[in-house]
Amino acid sequence: MLVSLVAGCAGFSPVYPPAPAAAATPDYNYIVGAGDSLNISVWRNPELSMSVPVRPDGKVTMPLVDELVAQGKTSVEIAREVEKVLGKLVRDPVVTVIVTGFVGPYSEQIRVVGEAAKPQALPYKQNMTLLDVMIAVGGLTDFADGNGASITRASEGDKRYSVRIKDLIKRGDISANVEVKPGDILIIPQGWF
């Protein structure tokens, strides 16, 4: 009777398989998203070189290049498209695109919801781990059930994994540190005690 009462007070948290251990994401290429800043350099044409923001519609505009879609592409793909457009007006353009402000597309952002100190969406970075995410969001609130947290992984058809945030950041158990993937959603529920 006492066990069922304590179990009822603790709340129900569904059981998910533990998140897989960290493993390097091979050949990750950053994908440009709305809100990113691009530094576009056109060799031997400084008047065409500039920094431009990627607008909310995912496009960029620069001299001689109108409405070029940048969102969802790598910096190299954007450079080749700018070269193609400029090639009609400039002799043998050589273009380099460097991403200087990182936001990334929504599909690749790590979202943290629930009992994080600062719930937010974070741009994905290669080899990013749960510890990196927790540092960025300022840790857990006093009411968080850190070991009841889960990750919903979009890249695996919204499969859910359990994670042990409390063990990681309160107890220093580095075995609880797992890799996050682009598009992951970290859900941190509220604890009852």
GROMACS elastic network, one bead per residue, 0.5 to 0.9 nm:
[ bonds ]
;  ai    aj funct       b0    kb
    1     4     6  0.52966   500
    1     5     6  0.62890   500
    1     6     6  0.87596   500
    2     5     6  0.50290   500
    2     6     6  0.61676   500
    2     7     6  0.84986   500
    3     6     6  0.51938   500
    3     7     6  0.60494   500
    3     8     6  0.84970   500
    4     8     6  0.59793   500
    4     9     6  0.85940   500
    5     8     6  0.50630   500
    5     9     6  0.62646   500
    5    10     6  0.86728   500
    6     9     6  0.51000   500
    6    10     6  0.61602   500
    6    11     6  0.88437   500
    7    10     6  0.51589   500
    7    11     6  0.66422   500
    7    12     6  0.77858   500
    8    11     6  0.54598   500
    8    12     6  0.72607   500
    9    12     6  0.86389   500
    9   192     6  0.68816   500
    9   193     6  0.81897   500
   10    13     6  0.87373   500
   10   191     6  0.74386   500
   10   192     6  0.56824   500
   10   193     6  0.70669   500
   11   191     6  0.77741   500
   11   192     6  0.66377   500
   13   148     6  0.64655   500
   13   149     6  0.88895   500
   13   189     6  0.87235   500
   14   148     6  0.83473   500
   15    18     6  0.89704   500
   15   148     6  0.85849   500
   15   161     6  0.85820   500
   15   162     6  0.72112   500
   16    19     6  0.85937   500
   16   150     6  0.76443   500
   16   160     6  0.62428   500
   16   161     6  0.51302   500
   16   162     6  0.51247   500
   16   163     6  0.88730   500
   17    20     6  0.87297   500
   17   160     6  0.74869   500
   17   161     6  0.51562   500
   17   162     6  0.58007   500
   17   163     6  0.88143   500
   18    21     6  0.87684   500
   18   150     6  0.87063   500
   18   160     6  0.87870   500
   18   161     6  0.52101   500
   18   163     6  0.61200   500
   18   164     6  0.85619   500
   19    22     6  0.88830   500
   19   150     6  0.84028   500
   19   151     6  0.76415   500
   19   160     6  0.81864   500
   19   162     6  0.58295   500
   19   163     6  0.61069   500
   19   176     6  0.89119   500
   19   178     6  0.66997   500
   19   179     6  0.84201   500
   20    23     6  0.82586   500
   20   161     6  0.82089   500
   20   178     6  0.66654   500
   20   179     6  0.77400   500
   21   175     6  0.81205   500
   21   176     6  0.83091   500
   21   177     6  0.75494   500
   21   178     6  0.51905   500
   21   179     6  0.67335   500
   22   127     6  0.82727   500
   22   129     6  0.75233   500
   22   177     6  0.74353   500
   22   180     6  0.80562   500
   23    26     6  0.89675   500
   23   127     6  0.80325   500
   23   178     6  0.84363   500
   23   179     6  0.67474   500
   24   126     6  0.81060   500
   24   127     6  0.60244   500
   24   179     6  0.80930   500
   25    28     6  0.62718   500
   25   126     6  0.69565   500
   25   127     6  0.66675   500
   25   181     6  0.82421   500
   28   126     6  0.66944   500
   29    74     6  0.67974   500
   29   126     6  0.85720   500
   30    73     6  0.82813   500
   30    74     6  0.60836   500
   30    75     6  0.79517   500
   30   104     6  0.77532   500
   30   124     6  0.85756   500
   30   125     6  0.80806   500
   30   126     6  0.84912   500
   31    71     6  0.73446   500
   31    72     6  0.54918   500
   31    73     6  0.53205   500
   31    75     6  0.76749   500
   31   104     6  0.62427   500
   31   105     6  0.70052   500
   31   108     6  0.81819   500
   32    35     6  0.87868   500
   32    36     6  0.66121   500
   32    37     6  0.89184   500
   32    38     6  0.89500   500
   32    54     6  0.82960   500
   32    58     6  0.86279   500
   32    70     6  0.65103   500
   32    71     6  0.50758   500
   32    72     6  0.55376   500
   32    73     6  0.56268   500
   32    74     6  0.59858   500
   32    75     6  0.71750   500
   32    99     6  0.77832   500
   32   102     6  0.79503   500
   32   103     6  0.78273   500
   32   104     6  0.52712   500
   32   105     6  0.64316   500
   33    36     6  0.58263   500
   33    54     6  0.70396   500
   33    55     6  0.88360   500
   33    56     6  0.85968   500
   33    58     6  0.65071   500
   33    70     6  0.73476   500
   33    72     6  0.62164   500
   33    73     6  0.81516   500
   33   102     6  0.80774   500
   33   103     6  0.63006   500
   33   106     6  0.74978   500
   34    37     6  0.86853   500
   34    53     6  0.80912   500
   34    54     6  0.50740   500
   34    55     6  0.55651   500
   34    56     6  0.50108   500
   34    57     6  0.68192   500
   34    59     6  0.78370   500
   34    70     6  0.82664   500
   34    71     6  0.61619   500
   34   103     6  0.71622   500
   34   104     6  0.67681   500
   34   105     6  0.64024   500
   34   106     6  0.86402   500
   35    53     6  0.64330   500
   35    54     6  0.53068   500
   35    55     6  0.61575   500
   35    56     6  0.65215   500
   35    58     6  0.81633   500
   35   101     6  0.77890   500
   35   102     6  0.75522   500
   35   103     6  0.59312   500
   35   104     6  0.75669   500
   35   105     6  0.87497   500
   36    52     6  0.87546   500
   36    53     6  0.60004   500
   36    54     6  0.54262   500
   36    55     6  0.82086   500
   36    71     6  0.89708   500
   36    99     6  0.70367   500
   36   100     6  0.73146   500
   36   102     6  0.50362   500
   36   103     6  0.53556   500
   36   104     6  0.66460   500
   37    51     6  0.68604   500
   37    52     6  0.57897   500
   37    54     6  0.60079   500
   37    98     6  0.85330   500
   37    99     6  0.58904   500
   37   100     6  0.53824   500
   37   102     6  0.70169   500
   37   103     6  0.87259   500
   38    50     6  0.82788   500
   38    51     6  0.54767   500
   38    52     6  0.53076   500
   38    53     6  0.61080   500
   38    54     6  0.72717   500
   38    60     6  0.88821   500
   38    75     6  0.84040   500
   38    97     6  0.64424   500
   38    98     6  0.56978   500
   38   100     6  0.57632   500
   38   101     6  0.72019   500
   39    49     6  0.77455   500
   39    50     6  0.58754   500
   39    52     6  0.64456   500
   39    53     6  0.87828   500
   39    96     6  0.80822   500
   39    97     6  0.56632   500
   39    98     6  0.50726   500
   39    99     6  0.62392   500
   39   100     6  0.65869   500
   40    48     6  0.82568   500
   40    49     6  0.54871   500
   40    50     6  0.54097   500
   40    51     6  0.59523   500
   40    52     6  0.75091   500
   40    79     6  0.78444   500
   40    95     6  0.69719   500
   40    96     6  0.58856   500
   40    98     6  0.65838   500
   40    99     6  0.87418   500
   41    45     6  0.80933   500
   41    46     6  0.74066   500
   41    48     6  0.73374   500
   41    50     6  0.64785   500
   41    51     6  0.84575   500
   41    94     6  0.82138   500
   41    95     6  0.56036   500
   41    96     6  0.51884   500
   41    97     6  0.64084   500
   41    98     6  0.83849   500
   42    45     6  0.53692   500
   42    46     6  0.65254   500
   42    47     6  0.84439   500
   42    48     6  0.61400   500
   42    49     6  0.52751   500
   42    50     6  0.86745   500
   42    83     6  0.86184   500
   42    93     6  0.65808   500
   42    94     6  0.57161   500
   42    96     6  0.66305   500
   42    97     6  0.89257   500
   43    46     6  0.71029   500
   43    48     6  0.89425   500
   43    49     6  0.80945   500
   43    93     6  0.68309   500
   43    94     6  0.54153   500
   43    95     6  0.63490   500
   43    96     6  0.80674   500
   44    47     6  0.89559   500
   44    93     6  0.82503   500
   44    94     6  0.83327   500
   45    48     6  0.55693   500
   45    49     6  0.67138   500
   45    93     6  0.83572   500
   46    50     6  0.80543   500
   47    50     6  0.79369   500
   47    63     6  0.84286   500
   48    62     6  0.74787   500
   48    63     6  0.60991   500
   48    64     6  0.80673   500
   49    62     6  0.85310   500
   49    63     6  0.87354   500
   49    95     6  0.88257   500
   50    62     6  0.77903   500
   51    62     6  0.88998   500
   51   100     6  0.86952   500
   52    55     6  0.89104   500
   52    60     6  0.67680   500
   52    61     6  0.73646   500
   52    62     6  0.73466   500
   53    59     6  0.86034   500
   53    60     6  0.66489   500
   53    61     6  0.86045   500
   53   101     6  0.86308   500
   54    57     6  0.78650   500
   54    58     6  0.56661   500
   54    59     6  0.56187   500
   54    60     6  0.52631   500
   54    61     6  0.85328   500
   54    69     6  0.87671   500
   54    70     6  0.69525   500
   54    71     6  0.74611   500
   55    58     6  0.52455   500
   55    59     6  0.55207   500
   55    60     6  0.63382   500
   55    61     6  0.89783   500
   56    59     6  0.75390   500
   57    60     6  0.88867   500
   57    69     6  0.84361   500
   57    71     6  0.82235   500
   58    68     6  0.85406   500
   58    69     6  0.58831   500
   58    70     6  0.57673   500
   58    72     6  0.81329   500
   59    66     6  0.88021   500
   59    67     6  0.56377   500
   59    68     6  0.52811   500
   59    70     6  0.53002   500
   59    71     6  0.66802   500
   60    65     6  0.83359   500
   60    66     6  0.73085   500
   60    67     6  0.57269   500
   60    68     6  0.53623   500
   60    69     6  0.64717   500
   60    70     6  0.64746   500
   61    64     6  0.83831   500
   61    65     6  0.58203   500
   61    67     6  0.53880   500
   61    68     6  0.64164   500
   62    65     6  0.51715   500
   62    66     6  0.64359   500
   62    67     6  0.85040   500
   62    68     6  0.88736   500
   63    66     6  0.75001   500
   64    85     6  0.79866   500
   64    86     6  0.68948   500
   64    89     6  0.80189   500
   65    68     6  0.68225   500
   65    82     6  0.72205   500
   65    85     6  0.66872   500
   65    86     6  0.72078   500
   68    78     6  0.84365   500
   68    81     6  0.81269   500
   68    82     6  0.79388   500
   69    72     6  0.83198   500
   69    73     6  0.83386   500
   69    78     6  0.81757   500
   70    73     6  0.58079   500
   70    74     6  0.80903   500
   70    75     6  0.83707   500
   70    77     6  0.86303   500
   70    78     6  0.61951   500
   71    74     6  0.84331   500
   71   104     6  0.83191   500
   71   105     6  0.70555   500
   72   104     6  0.85410   500
   72   105     6  0.68709   500
   73    76     6  0.80995   500
   73    77     6  0.60171   500
   73    78     6  0.65411   500
   74    77     6  0.52640   500
   74    78     6  0.64233   500
   74    79     6  0.87469   500
   75    78     6  0.51419   500
   75    79     6  0.61778   500
   75    80     6  0.87763   500
   75    96     6  0.80171   500
   75    97     6  0.54064   500
   75    98     6  0.64195   500
   75    99     6  0.69239   500
   76    79     6  0.50153   500
   76    80     6  0.62911   500
   76    81     6  0.87185   500
   76    96     6  0.74946   500
   76    97     6  0.67510   500
   76    98     6  0.87662   500
   77    80     6  0.52485   500
   77    81     6  0.63548   500
   77    82     6  0.87607   500
   78    81     6  0.51329   500
   78    82     6  0.61959   500
   78    83     6  0.86045   500
   78    96     6  0.88118   500
   78    97     6  0.70929   500
   79    82     6  0.51492   500
   79    83     6  0.61721   500
   79    84     6  0.86709   500
   79    94     6  0.83781   500
   79    95     6  0.54197   500
   79    96     6  0.56556   500
   79    97     6  0.55692   500
   80    83     6  0.50356   500
   80    84     6  0.62365   500
   80    85     6  0.88153   500
   80    94     6  0.87246   500
   80    95     6  0.72743   500
   80    96     6  0.86287   500
   81    84     6  0.50165   500
   81    85     6  0.63420   500
   81    86     6  0.85952   500
   82    85     6  0.51838   500
   82    86     6  0.60007   500
   82    87     6  0.82562   500
   82    93     6  0.87664   500
   82    95     6  0.70512   500
   83    86     6  0.51039   500
   83    87     6  0.56663   500
   83    88     6  0.88705   500
   83    90     6  0.89909   500
   83    92     6  0.80243   500
   83    93     6  0.57081   500
   83    94     6  0.64821   500
   83    95     6  0.60470   500
   84    87     6  0.50884   500
   84    88     6  0.71939   500
   84    93     6  0.84069   500
   85    88     6  0.59947   500
   85    89     6  0.77321   500
   86    89     6  0.53182   500
   86    90     6  0.55394   500
   86    91     6  0.81311   500
   86    92     6  0.84209   500
   86    93     6  0.65789   500
   87    90     6  0.52157   500
   87    91     6  0.60856   500
   87    92     6  0.60776   500
   87    93     6  0.60652   500
   88    91     6  0.77914   500
   90    93     6  0.61268   500
   99   102     6  0.69523   500
  102   123     6  0.67998   500
  103   106     6  0.84694   500
  103   109     6  0.78726   500
  103   122     6  0.75472   500
  103   123     6  0.52301   500
  103   124     6  0.83849   500
  104   107     6  0.82193   500
  104   108     6  0.65248   500
  104   109     6  0.66099   500
  104   122     6  0.88248   500
  104   123     6  0.57503   500
  104   124     6  0.74404   500
  105   108     6  0.55997   500
  105   109     6  0.66127   500
  105   123     6  0.82184   500
  106   109     6  0.52239   500
  106   110     6  0.84927   500
  106   121     6  0.85690   500
  106   123     6  0.85437   500
  106   183     6  0.74943   500
  107   110     6  0.86011   500
  107   154     6  0.84881   500
  107   182     6  0.71898   500
  107   183     6  0.52149   500
  107   184     6  0.88703   500
  108   122     6  0.89766   500
  108   123     6  0.70648   500
  108   124     6  0.61473   500
  108   181     6  0.80383   500
  108   184     6  0.77750   500
  109   121     6  0.60475   500
  109   122     6  0.54362   500
  109   124     6  0.53503   500
  109   181     6  0.89263   500
  109   182     6  0.59597   500
  109   183     6  0.51409   500
  109   184     6  0.72647   500
  109   185     6  0.86026   500
  110   120     6  0.83266   500
  110   121     6  0.54955   500
  110   122     6  0.50305   500
  110   123     6  0.62848   500
  110   124     6  0.60603   500
  110   133     6  0.81502   500
  110   180     6  0.79380   500
  110   181     6  0.77296   500
  110   182     6  0.63546   500
  110   183     6  0.53769   500
  110   184     6  0.51218   500
  110   185     6  0.58835   500
  110   186     6  0.75188   500
  111   119     6  0.77817   500
  111   120     6  0.59551   500
  111   122     6  0.63066   500
  111   123     6  0.88876   500
  111   183     6  0.74455   500
  111   184     6  0.65059   500
  111   186     6  0.61112   500
  111   187     6  0.84264   500
  112   115     6  0.88328   500
  112   116     6  0.72212   500
  112   118     6  0.84510   500
  112   119     6  0.51969   500
  112   120     6  0.54037   500
  112   121     6  0.61759   500
  112   122     6  0.80295   500
  112   133     6  0.82233   500
  112   134     6  0.88968   500
  112   137     6  0.78239   500
  112   184     6  0.86323   500
  112   185     6  0.59509   500
  112   187     6  0.62088   500
  112   188     6  0.77256   500
  113   116     6  0.67677   500
  113   118     6  0.87235   500
  113   119     6  0.51760   500
  113   120     6  0.68799   500
  113   121     6  0.86661   500
  113   185     6  0.75772   500
  113   186     6  0.62899   500
  113   187     6  0.52036   500
  113   188     6  0.62932   500
  113   189     6  0.85143   500
  114   117     6  0.88675   500
  114   119     6  0.67152   500
  114   144     6  0.81114   500
  114   186     6  0.84318   500
  114   187     6  0.58709   500
  114   189     6  0.56894   500
  114   190     6  0.72508   500
  115   118     6  0.82949   500
  115   119     6  0.74289   500
  115   139     6  0.88940   500
  115   140     6  0.60182   500
  115   141     6  0.55271   500
  115   142     6  0.82773   500
  115   143     6  0.69120   500
  115   144     6  0.50986   500
  115   145     6  0.78851   500
  115   146     6  0.83745   500
  115   187     6  0.81129   500
  115   188     6  0.52504   500
  115   189     6  0.60373   500
  115   190     6  0.61016   500
  116   119     6  0.52805   500
  116   120     6  0.87166   500
  116   134     6  0.78863   500
  116   137     6  0.63566   500
  116   138     6  0.70568   500
  116   139     6  0.58897   500
  116   141     6  0.56470   500
  116   144     6  0.74356   500
  116   187     6  0.89257   500
  116   188     6  0.67887   500
  117   137     6  0.60733   500
  117   138     6  0.52739   500
  117   139     6  0.56346   500
  117   140     6  0.52958   500
  117   141     6  0.51984   500
  117   142     6  0.88580   500
  118   136     6  0.83465   500
  118   138     6  0.60845   500
  118   139     6  0.79203   500
  118   140     6  0.85455   500
  118   141     6  0.88859   500
  119   137     6  0.61610   500
  119   138     6  0.87717   500
  120   137     6  0.70356   500
  121   185     6  0.89654   500
  122   125     6  0.89861   500
  122   133     6  0.78608   500
  122   136     6  0.80676   500
  122   137     6  0.88200   500
  123   182     6  0.84665   500
  124   127     6  0.89284   500
  124   128     6  0.70599   500
  124   180     6  0.84300   500
  124   181     6  0.74830   500
  124   182     6  0.57146   500
  124   183     6  0.79394   500
  125   128     6  0.54985   500
  125   181     6  0.88440   500
  125   182     6  0.82022   500
  126   181     6  0.84556   500
  126   182     6  0.88482   500
  127   179     6  0.66766   500
  127   180     6  0.77096   500
  127   181     6  0.84537   500
  128   131     6  0.82249   500
  128   132     6  0.61781   500
  128   133     6  0.74899   500
  128   178     6  0.87731   500
  128   179     6  0.59616   500
  128   180     6  0.58702   500
  128   181     6  0.76412   500
  129   132     6  0.51976   500
  129   133     6  0.64789   500
  129   134     6  0.87881   500
  129   177     6  0.65330   500
  129   178     6  0.55332   500
  129   180     6  0.52288   500
  129   181     6  0.85193   500
  130   133     6  0.50817   500
  130   134     6  0.61963   500
  130   135     6  0.86685   500
  130   163     6  0.86525   500
  130   165     6  0.78838   500
  130   168     6  0.87891   500
  130   176     6  0.84631   500
  130   177     6  0.56441   500
  130   178     6  0.55375   500
  130   179     6  0.60900   500
  130   180     6  0.61630   500
  130   186     6  0.89891   500
  131   134     6  0.50848   500
  131   135     6  0.61787   500
  131   136     6  0.86278   500
  131   165     6  0.82154   500
  131   168     6  0.74554   500
  131   169     6  0.75270   500
  131   174     6  0.89014   500
  131   176     6  0.89642   500
  131   177     6  0.61178   500
  131   178     6  0.78918   500
  131   179     6  0.88047   500
  132   135     6  0.52361   500
  132   136     6  0.62984   500
  132   137     6  0.88573   500
  133   136     6  0.51284   500
  133   137     6  0.63574   500
  133   138     6  0.86991   500
  133   139     6  0.86962   500
  133   180     6  0.84329   500
  134   137     6  0.51939   500
  134   138     6  0.60945   500
  134   139     6  0.50699   500
  134   140     6  0.77452   500
  134   165     6  0.82358   500
  134   169     6  0.82192   500
  135   138     6  0.51901   500
  135   139     6  0.59736   500
  136   139     6  0.78036   500
  137   140     6  0.81945   500
  138   141     6  0.88367   500
  139   169     6  0.77526   500
  140   143     6  0.78927   500
  140   144     6  0.60030   500
  140   145     6  0.86179   500
  140   146     6  0.72122   500
  140   165     6  0.84912   500
  140   166     6  0.82318   500
  140   169     6  0.88272   500
  140   188     6  0.84052   500
  141   144     6  0.54210   500
  141   190     6  0.88739   500
  142   145     6  0.88870   500
  142   191     6  0.89796   500
  143   189     6  0.86532   500
  143   190     6  0.56141   500
  143   191     6  0.56148   500
  143   192     6  0.75940   500
  143   193     6  0.76988   500
  144   147     6  0.87148   500
  144   148     6  0.86066   500
  144   149     6  0.87884   500
  144   166     6  0.87206   500
  144   188     6  0.66593   500
  144   189     6  0.60506   500
  144   191     6  0.52202   500
  144   192     6  0.86478   500
  145   148     6  0.52446   500
  145   149     6  0.67321   500
  145   165     6  0.85618   500
  145   166     6  0.75705   500
  145   188     6  0.66957   500
  145   189     6  0.55988   500
  145   190     6  0.52739   500
  145   192     6  0.79751   500
  145   193     6  0.88684   500
  146   149     6  0.54590   500
  146   163     6  0.80232   500
  146   164     6  0.62004   500
  146   167     6  0.77940   500
  146   188     6  0.63340   500
  146   189     6  0.73877   500
  146   190     6  0.83265   500
  146   191     6  0.81275   500
  147   150     6  0.84644   500
  147   162     6  0.78821   500
  147   163     6  0.63102   500
  147   165     6  0.54703   500
  147   166     6  0.53567   500
  147   167     6  0.68946   500
  147   188     6  0.85732   500
  148   162     6  0.70039   500
  148   163     6  0.71721   500
  148   164     6  0.70134   500
  148   165     6  0.82270   500
  148   166     6  0.87850   500
  148   187     6  0.89110   500
  148   188     6  0.70538   500
  148   189     6  0.66222   500
  148   190     6  0.86228   500
  148   191     6  0.82187   500
  149   161     6  0.86090   500
  149   162     6  0.59794   500
  149   163     6  0.55776   500
  149   164     6  0.67475   500
  149   165     6  0.70107   500
  149   186     6  0.72327   500
  149   187     6  0.55904   500
  149   189     6  0.60870   500
  150   160     6  0.64381   500
  150   161     6  0.53639   500
  150   163     6  0.53687   500
  150   164     6  0.83517   500
  150   185     6  0.81942   500
  150   186     6  0.58892   500
  150   187     6  0.53321   500
  150   188     6  0.67696   500
  150   189     6  0.86268   500
  151   158     6  0.89856   500
  151   159     6  0.81496   500
  151   160     6  0.55035   500
  151   161     6  0.51833   500
  151   162     6  0.63636   500
  151   163     6  0.69889   500
  151   180     6  0.84849   500
  151   184     6  0.63756   500
  151   185     6  0.54700   500
  151   187     6  0.61955   500
  151   188     6  0.88903   500
  152   156     6  0.86949   500
  152   157     6  0.88052   500
  152   158     6  0.53647   500
  152   159     6  0.56283   500
  152   161     6  0.65447   500
  152   162     6  0.89915   500
  152   183     6  0.86256   500
  152   184     6  0.57027   500
  152   185     6  0.50636   500
  152   186     6  0.65549   500
  152   187     6  0.77788   500
  153   156     6  0.55965   500
  153   157     6  0.68434   500
  153   159     6  0.53659   500
  153   160     6  0.62437   500
  153   161     6  0.78572   500
  153   180     6  0.85956   500
  153   181     6  0.73257   500
  153   182     6  0.83519   500
  153   183     6  0.67653   500
  153   185     6  0.66432   500
  153   186     6  0.88606   500
  154   157     6  0.52764   500
  154   159     6  0.70922   500
  154   181     6  0.86214   500
  154   182     6  0.80210   500
  154   183     6  0.56904   500
  154   184     6  0.60077   500
  154   185     6  0.79532   500
  155   158     6  0.69834   500
  155   159     6  0.84037   500
  155   181     6  0.76952   500
  155   182     6  0.75195   500
  155   183     6  0.70151   500
  155   184     6  0.78772   500
  156   159     6  0.56939   500
  156   160     6  0.89404   500
  158   184     6  0.86692   500
  163   166     6  0.89333   500
  163   176     6  0.69952   500
  163   177     6  0.83299   500
  163   178     6  0.79697   500
  163   186     6  0.89765   500
  164   167     6  0.54424   500
  164   168     6  0.63245   500
  164   169     6  0.89294   500
  164   176     6  0.56811   500
  164   177     6  0.80557   500
  165   169     6  0.61283   500
  165   170     6  0.79470   500
  165   176     6  0.70692   500
  165   177     6  0.80281   500
  165   188     6  0.87802   500
  166   169     6  0.54925   500
  166   170     6  0.52501   500
  166   171     6  0.68676   500
  166   172     6  0.86590   500
  166   173     6  0.88649   500
  166   176     6  0.89476   500
  167   170     6  0.56796   500
  167   172     6  0.63395   500
  167   173     6  0.54637   500
  167   174     6  0.82190   500
  167   175     6  0.88879   500
  167   176     6  0.66486   500
  168   171     6  0.58543   500
  168   174     6  0.58090   500
  168   175     6  0.75799   500
  168   176     6  0.53471   500
  168   177     6  0.63765   500
  169   172     6  0.54011   500
  169   173     6  0.74239   500
  169   174     6  0.85379   500
  170   173     6  0.81956   500
  171   174     6  0.87983   500
  172   175     6  0.88095   500
  172   176     6  0.86782   500
  173   176     6  0.58224   500
  173   177     6  0.77485   500
  174   177     6  0.53551   500
  174   178     6  0.88782   500
  175   178     6  0.78111   500
  180   183     6  0.86424   500
  180   184     6  0.65607   500
  181   184     6  0.56908   500
